[in-house]
Amino acid sequence: MDAAPSDLGTPVTYAAGSPQMELLIDAIKPAVLASGEHRLFRSGKLSGLFPSRTGSSAELSLFALKEGLLETLRTETRGKIVTEWVRATPKAVAFVHEHESPKTVLRELKDVLATTKAGVPAWMEDAKSEIASLSSRFEQRAKELITRLDQLAAKVDAALRRAEMQVPSIGESLSLLVPWGESALQYLDNRAALRTTTDCPLPELFEALREKFAELTLSEFHNGLKRLHDTRAIRLLPAEEMTEPEYALVIGGRLLYLAAR
């Protein structure tokens, strides 16, 4: 999700690691970490996701809304001032996790290491032709550099293997009964990796699963949650406030509305 059309029809590119991408993630992340409504723009001493209604801040906010990372809940009009209230969507959780997860950083590091290592022999030959008198010492230094890069690449591979092993699994038999179970666990794990301050409301989890399982019904969702809860794959918890009570379910005489790992 690196590109979006501007209002003039010209594609706008936000490269990973660019100032625009960093501003976009910094703006969206508070809405991901704390569920509920947020001001779209900062106003005086009042907090907001984006610092300004003008310039790149306004362009990035429009991108976030068009790409479905944020959705508008309501607007307030006082005189000439219009205040938009938004919340993060499940797409925002995946977007922030993709750009901040350890696996993404490690893969980028591995690509840089591979490119650097591939360029060492050519660089070594050019340097030898220019500094023939220092060739012996240069070759030794180059070998040491390659050795260090190999060692670091091995550490990165090990870290990637550990990260891949952490992908949630619920077993083959339970997967047949709850085909969307592993996707639910992955979403909860991604959410937890971002250190969110609240457990996941069931309406949010249902909306996230419908991105991949469009035919999923609320009844099937509830039945699957009970199976995952019974096998301790997830924890279902009560909530002090329920904005959409139709998503809650009763287990053991308790009204449950939140999901957690």
Secondary structure, 3 states (H helix, E strand, C coil): CCEEECCCCCEEECCCCCHHHHHHHHHHHHHHHCCCCEECECECCECCCECCCCHHHHHHHHHHHHCCCEEEEEEEEECCEEEEEEEECHHHHHHHHHHHCHHHHHHHHHHHHHHHHHHHHHHHHHHHHHCHHHHHHHHHHHHHHHHHHHHHHHHHHHHHHHHHHCCCCCCHHHHHHCCCHHHHHHHHHHHHHCCCCCCEEHHHHHHHHHCCCCCCCHHHHHHHHHHHHHCCCCEEECCCCCCCHHHCEEECCEEECEEEC
